[in-house]
Amino acid sequence: MKQLFNANDTWLNYLNKYRETLRTVVIENVTKMLACSTAAFGSKEYRCSHADCTHHKYIHQTCKSRFCSSCGIKATERWIRKQQHVFPECEYQHVTLTLPHTLWPIFRDNRFLLNHLFSCAAKIFLGWAKQLDIDIGVFCALHTYGRKLNWNVHIHLSVTRGGLCKKTGLWKPIFFKAKTTEKCWRGAITQLLSSNYSELDLSGEGCPFIRNEQDWSRFLTSQYCRRWKLHFAKKTANVTPTMTYMGRYLKRPPISASRLRHDFQGGLVTFDYLNHRNGQTESLILSPEALIERMIEHIPDKHFKMIRYFGFLSNRRRGEMLPKVYDALGIAPKDAPEMPGYAAMLKGYVKVDPFECILCGHRLTFLRFRAGEPLSELVHHALVQAQIRSI
């Protein structure tokens, strides 16, 4: 990933060209990714514990950015372990809620709407359960990209196939119908877009025909009357398959570096993707600048939560409701999992102990810490470099 951004000063040239329109969070995350595991973020110095060994080692700090591949792997592993400990062992239903492609540009140009998609999706299932007097658990994840890294907004939702009966406290099964869910999803999104008309920016290429609120209402009616694709996956006996699938996308960049093939002579980048229309694997060839443009638009805004929890899985209700859920299901609460640290992850992935001396095999001991540069300084340095490159 760093090679893609650094080759031929691609990122600096892109930054200089589009610095006025780039979101601040994009510049910060790319800067952090490029400085990850370098001395820019600070370093820890270690020395061998053996008296006769003079080996010293410096371990640089990581960036913990959502846009960093290596940090994303660590964050994914920790998130999956933590959630598997909390979520009850029961049947789950995974649902993918998509939007028509004509609505994608509207959510790209009005990112505040993304914050409402979670509740639009969750309220459908929570309302269904409320009619049956059942308390269920729901969690949703937002995806903004398709297989070709194009802007494609959709929600991945997983819901328990049962819940607590509010009267008896017993576990009661529940089922959801695809056609009814699709109708409710269409209604929720069109209502969301209709009620926020006055705040929308419709000047982009997605809506050149919208001149007034009447045009907007007609457009939404036409979208409501079409078919929206929803995918109901097969039920699973536990949450692990869904958690593993969603974790790959939530904590990592839109594409892994292993999928990229560089043509250094032509200066182009190629990656393969699965075409859903014909089921064939196809290749997409882009310039480095075009690929960077596709990747960075999927960086979420600062403090934006890509996954939300509802029902008895919501953060404010977990402490009270989960013990009741465990009792109804007849399962014992799990002990808090041990979160893997830096050394454990490195051993697991590359079979290397970072705290073992490469000269004598003794343990390394911490000696001192050197502080790095503030992120604001790193961003300023990148902007200055980009400006110098243009001169």
Backbone torsions as a table, in degrees:
resi	resn	phi	psi	omega
1	MET	NA	-43.7	177.7
2	LYS	-63.0	-38.2	180.0
3	GLN	-61.8	-39.2	178.8
4	LEU	-61.6	-43.9	-175.8
5	PHE	-77.7	-30.7	-174.9
6	ASN	-90.5	-24.6	-176.1
7	ALA	-59.7	126.5	178.8
8	ASN	55.9	28.3	179.3
9	ASP	55.2	38.0	-176.3
10	THR	-59.5	-45.9	-178.1
11	TRP	-68.5	-41.3	-180.0
12	LEU	-64.0	-39.3	177.1
13	ASN	-66.3	-40.8	178.7
14	TYR	-66.1	-41.5	180.0
15	LEU	-62.9	-42.4	179.3
16	ASN	-66.7	-33.9	-176.1
17	LYS	-76.3	-37.0	-172.8
18	TYR	-120.8	21.0	-173.6
19	ARG	-62.1	-28.1	-178.0
20	GLU	-74.3	-25.6	-176.4
21	THR	-105.4	-12.6	-179.0
22	LEU	-71.5	139.1	174.9
23	ARG	-69.2	146.4	-179.1
24	THR	-59.7	-37.9	-178.1
25	VAL	-65.2	-29.3	177.8
26	VAL	-68.6	-48.2	-179.8
27	ILE	-61.5	-41.3	-179.2
28	GLU	-65.5	-44.9	-176.8
29	ASN	-68.9	-38.9	177.5
30	VAL	-67.6	-40.3	178.0
31	THR	-62.0	-42.8	178.0
32	LYS	-63.6	-42.9	-179.7
33	MET	-62.2	-42.5	-179.0
34	LEU	-69.5	-26.6	-179.6
35	ALA	-94.4	-0.3	-176.6
36	CYS	-63.4	137.2	178.7
37	SER	60.6	30.3	172.1
38	THR	-120.2	171.9	-178.9
39	ALA	-69.0	-9.9	-177.6
40	ALA	-62.0	-31.8	-179.6
41	PHE	-94.7	4.3	-178.8
42	GLY	102.3	162.6	-175.8
43	SER	-142.7	151.9	171.4
44	LYS	-108.7	130.1	-179.3
45	GLU	-101.0	132.7	178.9
46	TYR	-123.9	152.3	174.8
47	ARG	-134.9	155.8	-178.5
48	CYS	-67.6	139.0	-178.8
49	SER	-74.9	-14.9	179.6
50	HIS	-75.2	132.5	-174.0
51	ALA	-63.1	-32.4	-176.2
52	ASP	-91.1	-0.7	-178.2
53	CYS	-101.5	135.4	-177.5
54	THR	-105.9	13.3	-174.9
55	HIS	-69.3	131.9	174.6
56	HIS	-121.5	147.4	179.8
57	LYS	-139.4	139.3	178.4
58	TYR	-113.4	126.4	176.5
59	ILE	-112.5	116.7	-176.4
60	HIS	-82.6	151.7	-179.7
61	GLN	-72.9	148.2	177.8
62	THR	-94.0	168.5	-171.8
63	CYS	-93.0	-26.2	-178.1
64	LYS	58.5	34.2	178.4
65	SER	-88.1	149.7	175.3
66	ARG	-67.9	-17.3	-175.5
67	PHE	-96.0	3.1	-176.7
68	CYS	-101.1	127.7	-177.3
69	SER	-65.4	-48.5	-176.3
70	SER	-66.5	-42.8	178.1
71	CYS	-68.4	-30.9	178.5
72	GLY	-64.9	-36.6	178.2
73	ILE	-62.9	-43.9	179.3
74	LYS	-64.3	-45.7	-178.7
75	ALA	-63.5	-37.8	179.3
76	THR	-63.8	-46.3	-178.8
77	GLU	-61.7	-42.4	-178.6
78	ARG	-69.8	-39.9	-179.6
79	TRP	-64.8	-43.9	-179.4
80	ILE	-62.6	-44.4	180.0
81	ARG	-63.4	-40.7	-177.7
82	LYS	-67.3	-43.9	-177.0
83	GLN	-72.9	-36.0	177.9
84	GLN	-61.5	-29.5	177.6
85	HIS	-69.8	-34.2	-174.2
86	VAL	-86.8	-42.7	-171.4
87	PHE	-70.1	136.6	-179.9
88	PRO	-71.7	151.9	177.7
89	GLU	-81.6	100.3	178.1
90	CYS	-155.4	-179.7	179.3
91	GLU	-75.7	141.8	178.7
92	TYR	-127.8	151.0	175.9
93	GLN	-119.4	122.5	179.4
94	HIS	-98.1	128.6	-177.1
95	VAL	-128.1	134.5	175.0
96	THR	-107.7	120.3	-177.8
97	LEU	-108.4	112.1	-175.9
98	THR	-103.6	170.5	176.3
99	LEU	-123.2	152.1	173.5
100	PRO	-60.9	147.7	-176.8
101	HIS	-63.1	-21.8	179.1
102	THR	-69.5	-18.8	180.0
103	LEU	-94.6	-13.6	-177.6
104	TRP	-56.2	-48.6	-177.6
105	PRO	-61.6	-28.7	-179.0
106	ILE	-65.1	-40.8	179.2
107	PHE	-75.6	-25.5	176.4
108	ARG	-72.1	-39.7	-178.5
109	ASP	-83.7	-13.9	179.8
110	ASN	-131.8	75.8	-172.0
111	ARG	-65.6	-18.6	178.9
112	PHE	-64.5	-22.5	178.6
113	LEU	-67.9	-26.9	-179.2
114	LEU	-60.4	-29.5	-178.1
115	ASN	-67.0	-23.1	-176.4
116	HIS	-92.3	-12.8	-176.3
117	LEU	-64.0	-34.5	-178.8
118	PHE	-61.2	-50.2	-178.0
119	SER	-68.5	-33.3	177.1
120	CYS	-60.2	-40.8	-179.2
121	ALA	-74.7	-46.8	-174.4
122	ALA	-67.5	-36.3	-176.4
123	LYS	-64.4	-25.9	177.8
124	ILE	-62.0	-48.4	-176.7
125	PHE	-77.5	-36.0	178.3
126	LEU	-67.0	-38.4	177.8
127	GLY	-66.7	-38.6	177.1
128	TRP	-60.5	-46.4	-179.2
129	ALA	-67.9	-34.1	-179.2
130	LYS	-63.9	-35.9	178.0
131	GLN	-63.0	-29.6	179.2
132	LEU	-94.4	4.4	179.1
133	ASP	61.9	43.5	-179.0
134	ILE	-123.8	141.8	177.5
135	ASP	-104.5	113.4	-176.2
136	ILE	-110.6	173.5	176.3
137	GLY	-116.6	134.2	-177.5
138	VAL	-135.9	139.1	166.9
139	PHE	-138.2	141.9	-174.3
140	CYS	-123.9	148.3	175.4
141	ALA	-131.3	138.4	-179.6
142	LEU	-96.3	131.0	171.3
143	HIS	-119.0	137.8	-178.7
144	THR	-116.3	6.1	-176.0
145	TYR	-134.4	154.0	175.6
146	GLY	-101.7	-168.8	-176.5
147	ARG	-65.2	-27.6	-179.8
148	LYS	-95.8	15.5	-178.5
149	LEU	65.3	15.5	175.8
150	ASN	-76.3	161.5	179.8
151	TRP	-72.2	115.7	-175.9
152	ASN	-147.3	96.5	-174.7
153	VAL	-81.8	128.3	174.5
154	HIS	-157.8	160.5	-177.5
155	ILE	-113.9	131.4	169.9
156	HIS	-101.0	123.0	-176.5
157	LEU	-126.4	137.5	175.8
158	SER	-125.5	130.2	-175.0
159	VAL	-130.8	143.6	177.3
160	THR	-67.8	141.0	179.7
161	ARG	-87.4	33.4	178.2
162	GLY	-178.5	173.1	180.0
163	GLY	-165.3	177.4	-179.8
164	LEU	-81.3	126.6	173.0
165	CYS	-71.7	123.6	-174.2
166	LYS	-66.4	-24.1	-178.9
167	LYS	-85.3	-44.5	-173.6
168	THR	-100.9	-20.6	-176.9
169	GLY	76.7	10.0	179.0
170	LEU	-92.6	159.8	178.6
171	TRP	-81.6	126.3	-176.7
172	LYS	-125.7	130.5	-179.3
173	PRO	-70.2	155.1	178.0
174	ILE	-145.7	147.9	-178.8
175	PHE	-130.6	151.4	-177.3
176	PHE	-123.9	142.0	-178.3
177	LYS	-101.3	135.4	-175.2
178	ALA	-65.8	-44.4	-176.4
179	LYS	-65.0	-42.1	178.4
180	THR	-66.3	-39.1	178.6
181	THR	-64.1	-41.4	179.7
182	GLU	-62.2	-43.6	-179.8
183	LYS	-62.8	-43.1	179.1
184	CYS	-66.6	-38.1	179.5
185	TRP	-65.4	-43.4	177.3
186	ARG	-60.9	-44.3	-179.4
187	GLY	-65.5	-39.3	-178.4
188	ALA	-66.1	-41.5	-177.4
189	ILE	-72.3	-43.9	179.5
190	THR	-64.9	-35.4	176.3
191	GLN	-67.0	-39.4	177.3
192	LEU	-60.6	-46.3	-178.2
193	LEU	-70.3	-35.1	-179.8
194	SER	-68.6	-43.1	-176.5
195	SER	-72.8	-18.3	-178.9
196	ASN	-106.3	20.1	-175.6
197	TYR	-56.7	-43.4	-175.6
198	SER	-65.1	-20.4	-177.5
199	GLU	-101.1	-4.1	-173.6
200	LEU	-83.1	145.9	171.0
201	ASP	-99.1	105.0	-177.1
202	LEU	-109.2	23.7	-178.5
203	SER	-86.2	-6.0	-178.3
204	GLY	-73.8	179.8	-176.7
205	GLU	-70.0	-14.4	-177.2
206	GLY	-74.1	-26.6	-175.5
207	CYS	-134.5	61.6	-178.6
208	PRO	-73.7	-13.3	-174.7
209	PHE	-97.5	-2.1	-178.5
210	ILE	-86.6	113.5	-178.5
211	ARG	-108.9	-27.1	-178.5
212	ASN	-153.8	-179.0	-176.8
213	GLU	-67.6	-27.7	178.2
214	GLN	-67.2	-42.4	175.4
215	ASP	-61.7	-40.1	-179.6
216	TRP	-64.0	-41.7	179.1
217	SER	-64.6	-40.6	178.3
218	ARG	-65.4	-40.0	179.3
219	PHE	-63.1	-45.1	-179.8
220	LEU	-65.4	-36.3	177.5
221	THR	-62.9	-41.7	178.8
222	SER	-64.8	-34.2	178.9
223	GLN	-73.7	-35.5	179.6
224	TYR	-66.6	-32.9	-176.1
225	CYS	-79.7	-10.9	179.6
226	ARG	-88.3	171.9	-179.9
227	ARG	-89.2	131.1	176.3
228	TRP	-105.2	134.6	-175.8
229	LYS	-82.8	122.2	172.9
230	LEU	-121.4	141.4	-179.2
231	HIS	-119.7	118.4	174.4
232	PHE	-99.4	110.1	179.4
233	ALA	-76.0	166.4	176.4
234	LYS	-65.8	145.3	-179.6
235	LYS	-64.0	150.4	178.5
236	THR	-119.3	151.5	-177.0
237	ALA	-73.8	-19.8	177.8
238	ASN	-151.6	-179.6	-173.1
239	VAL	-88.3	-7.5	-172.8
240	THR	-57.3	-48.6	-179.2
241	PRO	-59.6	-44.0	179.7
242	THR	-66.1	-42.0	-179.3
243	MET	-62.5	-41.7	-180.0
244	THR	-66.4	-41.5	-179.9
245	TYR	-64.4	-47.6	-176.8
246	MET	-70.8	-33.5	-179.2
247	GLY	-63.1	-29.2	-179.5
248	ARG	-65.6	-24.6	-175.7
249	TYR	-103.8	-25.5	-172.1
250	LEU	-77.4	-34.8	-171.1
251	LYS	-110.0	7.7	-174.9
252	ARG	-128.1	168.5	173.8
253	PRO	-64.2	164.9	-177.7
254	PRO	-61.2	-23.2	-179.3
255	ILE	-142.7	141.8	178.8
256	SER	-81.8	150.8	-178.3
257	ALA	-64.6	-25.8	-178.4
258	SER	-68.0	-18.0	-179.8
259	ARG	-86.9	-9.4	-176.6
260	LEU	-90.8	135.1	175.1
261	ARG	-121.5	123.3	-174.6
262	HIS	-97.5	132.0	170.5
263	ASP	-106.5	94.5	-171.7
264	PHE	-69.9	-24.5	178.8
265	GLN	-72.5	-45.0	179.9
266	GLY	-88.1	-12.8	179.4
267	GLY	74.0	19.7	-177.8
268	LEU	-108.1	162.8	179.7
269	VAL	-124.4	137.0	-178.6
270	THR	-121.8	141.0	171.0
271	PHE	-145.3	151.4	-178.6
272	ASP	-95.0	150.8	176.6
273	TYR	-149.4	159.0	-179.9
274	LEU	-93.3	121.4	177.5
275	ASN	-83.1	115.6	-176.6
276	HIS	-69.1	-23.9	-176.1
277	ARG	-69.5	-41.7	-177.5
278	ASN	-116.5	-2.2	178.8
279	GLY	72.0	14.5	-178.0
280	GLN	-102.4	150.6	174.7
281	THR	-86.1	123.1	-177.9
282	GLU	-121.9	166.5	-178.4
283	SER	-115.6	145.1	176.1
284	LEU	-122.4	127.7	-178.7
285	ILE	-109.8	123.1	-178.8
286	LEU	-133.0	157.7	170.1
287	SER	-74.9	155.3	178.3
288	PRO	-55.2	-37.6	-179.8
289	GLU	-66.2	-41.5	179.8
290	ALA	-66.5	-37.9	178.7
291	LEU	-67.3	-42.4	177.5
292	ILE	-61.2	-40.9	179.7
293	GLU	-61.8	-39.7	179.0
294	ARG	-69.5	-34.9	-175.7
295	MET	-74.5	-44.7	-170.9
296	ILE	-74.0	-20.6	179.8
297	GLU	-71.3	-12.5	179.3
298	HIS	-94.8	1.4	174.5
299	ILE	-71.0	120.8	-177.1
300	PRO	-70.5	160.0	177.1
301	ASP	-64.7	159.6	-177.7
302	LYS	-61.0	135.4	179.1
303	HIS	67.9	8.1	178.4
304	PHE	-75.6	128.2	-179.5
305	LYS	-88.5	117.3	-177.8
306	MET	-79.8	-12.8	178.0
307	ILE	-135.2	137.0	-177.9
308	ARG	-130.0	152.2	-177.1
309	TYR	-120.7	142.4	-177.1
310	PHE	-137.5	169.3	-179.8
311	GLY	68.5	-143.3	-179.2
312	PHE	-76.3	-1.5	174.9
313	LEU	-94.6	-5.8	179.7
314	SER	-64.5	149.2	-173.9
315	ASN	-60.0	-35.6	-176.3
316	ARG	-78.7	-13.2	-176.9
317	ARG	-113.5	-8.6	-175.5
318	ARG	-58.4	-46.9	-176.1
319	GLY	-58.6	-35.4	-178.2
320	GLU	-85.8	-41.1	-169.2
321	MET	-89.8	-34.9	-174.7
322	LEU	-61.2	-39.7	174.8
323	PRO	-58.5	-37.0	177.4
324	LYS	-67.8	-37.8	178.1
325	VAL	-65.0	-44.6	178.3
326	TYR	-59.7	-41.4	179.6
327	ASP	-65.6	-41.8	-178.9
328	ALA	-66.2	-33.4	179.8
329	LEU	-87.1	-10.7	-179.5
330	GLY	70.9	35.1	179.4
331	ILE	-118.3	152.7	-179.6
332	ALA	-90.9	141.1	176.2
333	PRO	-59.9	143.9	-179.4
334	LYS	-88.1	151.7	173.2
335	ASP	-71.4	149.6	178.8
336	ALA	-59.2	130.5	-177.2
337	PRO	-72.6	153.3	176.4
338	GLU	-82.5	120.4	-178.2
339	MET	-74.5	127.2	-179.3
340	PRO	-66.3	135.0	178.3
341	GLY	-94.4	-172.0	-177.0
342	TYR	-60.0	-48.1	-177.0
343	ALA	-65.9	-43.3	-178.4
344	ALA	-63.9	-40.4	179.6
345	MET	-67.5	-40.6	-179.4
346	LEU	-65.7	-38.6	176.2
347	LYS	-64.0	-39.5	-177.2
348	GLY	-69.4	-36.1	-174.7
349	TYR	-91.1	-42.5	-175.2
350	VAL	-119.8	4.3	176.6
351	LYS	58.6	39.2	-179.8
352	VAL	-127.3	132.6	175.3
353	ASP	-92.2	110.7	-175.6
354	PRO	-68.6	-17.1	-177.6
355	PHE	-105.6	24.1	175.1
356	GLU	-109.4	130.3	-178.4
357	CYS	-65.7	128.8	-178.9
358	ILE	-76.7	-10.6	-178.8
359	LEU	-94.9	-47.6	-174.9
360	CYS	-120.7	-8.4	178.1
361	GLY	85.1	-2.2	177.6
362	HIS	-76.8	169.8	-179.0
363	ARG	-77.1	147.2	174.5
364	LEU	-90.3	142.4	178.8
365	THR	-117.1	146.1	-178.0
366	PHE	-68.7	135.4	-178.1
367	LEU	-111.8	-54.7	-179.4
368	ARG	-160.6	166.9	178.9
369	PHE	-122.7	135.6	176.9
370	ARG	-111.9	121.5	-178.6
371	ALA	-70.2	148.0	179.1
372	GLY	-97.6	-167.9	-179.1
373	GLU	-86.0	147.2	173.5
374	PRO	-63.5	152.4	-179.2
375	LEU	-60.1	-36.6	-179.8
376	SER	-61.1	-36.8	178.1
377	GLU	-69.2	-39.2	179.2
378	LEU	-65.8	-39.8	178.3
379	VAL	-65.7	-43.9	178.3
380	HIS	-60.9	-41.3	179.3
381	HIS	-63.5	-39.7	179.2
382	ALA	-65.5	-40.9	178.7
383	LEU	-65.0	-39.7	178.1
384	VAL	-65.9	-42.9	177.8
385	GLN	-60.0	-42.2	179.5
386	ALA	-62.5	-39.4	179.5
387	GLN	-69.1	-37.1	179.3
388	ILE	-65.8	-39.6	-178.9
389	ARG	-61.6	-28.4	-176.3
390	SER	-81.1	-14.5	-177.7
391	ILE	-80.4	NA	NA
